[in-house]
């Protein structure tokens, strides 16, 4: 398989993972960081902006996964690429946003 569709699936997985907290926060009426906040990526955006940004990420994920190559969830390499994108963005966001919400504190032994 060519590398380009796999890269598209990794990016699609990242967009899919990014959609989850934005849609969830927005639907709960809570502000959350978006690229549109000031300071960029650190300040909070309204719940309405978060729902819109989350759905934009769902659209990007759909385009990257369903319209590039021929995605098959039963193909292990394609499913792994999608999952890798979700995992990598999830770990990045946990570290980046954990500093704002106390998520980077060490676990008690």
N, C-alpha and C positions, 0 to 999 in steps of 0.2 A: 504494500500500500504506500502511496505517496505521503510525504511528510506534511504537506500543506493542509489536507483535511484534518489530520491529527492535531496540528497546531490550532486550527479553527475550533476543534472540539474542546481543547484545553481552555481557550479564551471564552468559549460558550459556557463552559462549566464555571469559570470565574464570574461571568455576568449573571449566571443563574444563582450562584451563592450570594452575590452582592444584592440581588433583588430581595432576598428573604428578609434581612433586617429592616430594609427601607419600607417595604410593604407592611410588615408586621408593626413597626413603630408608628407609621402613618395611620394604619387602621385602628390603633389603640389611642390615637390622638396625641401621641408623644412626639416632641421634636427630636431630631437626630442629625448627625453630621452628614452633609452632602458636599459635593464639589462646588455648590453654589453659595455656601455660607461664607461669612467673613469672620475670622481668617479662613481661607479656603481649606476644607477638609477637617477643620478643627471646631469652627463655630457651629451652632445648631440652625437647622432649617425647619420650617413649619411642617406639621404633619401632612398637609396637602402637597407640599413640594416633595416630601418623602414618598408618598404614594405614586406621584407622577414619575419620579426618578426610579422607583422600584419597577414600575411597569415598563419604563423605557429599557431597563436592564433585561426584563423578560423578553421584550421584543428583540434586543440585540442577541440574547441567547438563542432564541428561536431561529433567527437568521443565520447565525454562525453554525448551529448544529443541524438544522433541517434543510438548509439551502446550500451548504458546501459539502461536496462529496455525497456519499450515500450512507448516512449514519444508521447503524444497526446496533441496538442495545445488546444483542446476543453476541456480538463480536467483542471479545475480551479486550483487545487493544483499543478499540474505540470507546468502550465503556470506561476503561482505565484512564484514557485521556480526559474524558469528561470529569471523572472523579478527581483526577489530579488537579485540574483547574479549580474545582470546588475546594479541595483541601488546601492548596497553596494560597488562594485568596483568603480562605477562612483563617489560616494561621497568621497571615500578614495582618488581617484586620484585628484579630485577637491581641496581637502585640501592639499594633498602632493605637487602637481605640481603648485598650486596656489601661493606658496611662491616664485617660480622662475619666474612666469609670471604676477604677480600683481593681481591674482584672489582672494586673501584673504583680499582685502581691504574692509572696511565696506561700506555698501550701504548708499548713502546720504538720509536723511529723506525728 
